[in-house]
Amino acid sequence: MKVAQYGVIAGLQLFLLLIDITLNTASEHFRSDVLILLVLYIVQDVCLVLALIILFLVFFNTYVFKAGFVSILIRKFIATIVVTIIYLALCLGLHVWAMKLRWGKDENYYIWDEGKDGFLILYVCQRAGSVLYYFFYKRTTLRLGDPNYYKDSVLLRQH
């Protein structure tokens, strides 16, 4: 992959992170309108799936993968893969539960009044998981910009 091509892909990956951060923040401002909230949740979940697909496409495009050293990629980036999948699951769970609580209620309905401790725990885990997701995904995006992943190198020959 050429540097210019990877620059575009890295820009797209970072743009998807920015969308996720924005939607995590904006979702609380639109909590009174469930239809807008539903659209925001769908967009966020689609962006997370796209981010995961793009990550794997970048993996598949490396020389390391093409040479058959998939275990090297997995070993180096397993944390990112696991954190991304867990974060996607947390987001889906939170979004479904939040829509279930809010759907059909009036605008002023406050979901935190009913003593839903499980929802609060899921909310906190999703927000904490987002920080880990942003860190690992951005780090992986930047690490995959290393030209050694796209050509035969001495480090690759040592494995």
ABEGO torsion letter per residue (X at the ends): XBAAAAAAAAAAAAAAAAAAAAAAAAAAAAAABAAAAAAAAAAAAAAAAAAAAAAAAAAAABAAAAAGBAAAAAAAAAAAAAAAAAAAAAAAAAAAAAAAAABGBBAABBAAAAGBAAAAAAAAAAAAAAAAAAAAAAAAAAAAABAAAABBBAAAAAX
